[in-house]
């Protein structure tokens, strides 16, 4: 259950206003854009939906739906820029970043990622009037990378990659697949192994899984695995229930 209060930075003495009074079980998060708030809420929307309300009249009766609830896509956060809004989504177990014009509906593009499974998060972006979205990206084979995504053109501009000494990513393969749970549910699996590995069922493997509190286990780079991989191990992350990889229902 959440409640957000706000004030104008130009008039701090005016005191705090309540965006929407708390209501049991209702979660919402707001981001300011010009004279409006973009709001994601779980009201009748377990995976959250995107709403919009004027700053001058932010009561629930003035909220207007921008993007409806989707049982297959979870909205985790929204960032607002002068010429764009960015939705942090989760679909098919993977994070994705949806960029659009401030109306939320036009010129929609998704940030493309080079690997089949990965971790990405949006860095601090304090500049409101910019077309650059700075992100932090890695995968089981790609070291931590700082990237500027050009929201207007779709260009991916690599600023820095923190490659360990002597590491050659071309010597490894990462895959995204699924395993069947006893009840038939398809559980996503992120996998890495050395190139040329014979898949005969005889390889040693290290399987990691964590499922609690809705915390997702994304496939980030871990240099500590290289010694195992070079000795023929397969490493896998089981994106088990209890996390939020497949939406709120995956947690529940």
QUITA-V713683 format. One record per residue. PHI is phi as a letter, one per 40 degrees, with the letter a starting at -180 (none if undefined). NEAR is the number of other C-alpha atoms within 12 Angstrom. Layout:
# QUITA-V713683
phi=[PHI & PHI]
near=[NEAR & NEAR]
This chain:
# QUITA-V713683
phi=[none & b & a & b & b & a & a & c & c & c & b & c & c & c & g & c & b & c & c & a & d & c & a & d & g & c & b & a & b & b & b & c & a & f & c & b & b & c & b & b & a & c & c & f & a & d & c & g & b & b & b & a & a & c & d & c & a & c & c & d & c & b & c & b & c & b & b & c & c & b & c & b & b & c & c & b & a & b & b & b & b & d & b & a & b & b & c & c & b & b & a & f & g & b & c & a & b & b & b & a & c & c & c & g & b & b & f & c & a & b & c & c & b & c & b & c & a & a & b & a & a & c & c & c & b & c & c & c & c & a & b & c & b & c & b & b & b & a & a & c & b & b & c & d & b & c & b & b & c & c & c & c & b & g & c & b & b & c & c & a & b & c & c & c & d & g & c & b & c & c & c & b & b & b & b & b & a & b & b & c & c & d & c & g & c & c & c & c & b & b & b & b & a & c & c & g & c & c & c & b & g & b & c & c & a & b & b & b & a & a & b & a & f & g & c & c & b & c & c & c & c & a & c & c & c & c & c & c & c & c & b & g & c & b & b & b & b & c & c & c & c & h & c & b & d & b & g & c & c & c & c & c]
near=[16 & 21 & 20 & 24 & 21 & 23 & 18 & 17 & 10 & 8 & 11 & 11 & 10 & 11 & 13 & 14 & 21 & 20 & 33 & 29 & 18 & 18 & 16 & 12 & 15 & 22 & 26 & 39 & 31 & 34 & 31 & 28 & 28 & 22 & 17 & 26 & 38 & 39 & 44 & 40 & 39 & 31 & 27 & 18 & 28 & 30 & 36 & 37 & 38 & 42 & 35 & 38 & 29 & 24 & 28 & 18 & 19 & 28 & 24 & 25 & 14 & 19 & 28 & 24 & 25 & 25 & 28 & 27 & 25 & 22 & 22 & 25 & 34 & 40 & 41 & 40 & 31 & 38 & 41 & 36 & 31 & 25 & 27 & 33 & 42 & 43 & 41 & 32 & 37 & 33 & 26 & 26 & 39 & 39 & 36 & 34 & 37 & 38 & 36 & 32 & 24 & 29 & 27 & 31 & 20 & 16 & 20 & 22 & 25 & 25 & 35 & 24 & 27 & 19 & 27 & 30 & 39 & 38 & 35 & 36 & 33 & 31 & 19 & 15 & 21 & 15 & 16 & 19 & 17 & 20 & 26 & 32 & 40 & 32 & 32 & 32 & 41 & 33 & 37 & 39 & 42 & 37 & 30 & 28 & 31 & 26 & 28 & 28 & 33 & 24 & 33 & 25 & 19 & 23 & 20 & 25 & 23 & 22 & 16 & 18 & 22 & 22 & 19 & 17 & 10 & 11 & 21 & 18 & 27 & 15 & 19 & 27 & 27 & 32 & 26 & 27 & 22 & 21 & 20 & 15 & 15 & 8 & 8 & 9 & 15 & 20 & 29 & 35 & 34 & 40 & 38 & 43 & 34 & 30 & 22 & 16 & 21 & 14 & 15 & 9 & 10 & 11 & 18 & 20 & 21 & 20 & 19 & 19 & 24 & 21 & 24 & 19 & 17 & 22 & 23 & 33 & 35 & 38 & 39 & 33 & 34 & 26 & 25 & 15 & 27 & 27 & 16 & 20 & 32 & 23 & 17 & 24 & 27 & 37 & 36 & 34 & 35 & 32 & 42 & 38 & 29 & 24 & 29 & 38 & 44 & 38 & 36 & 32 & 21 & 33 & 24 & 19]
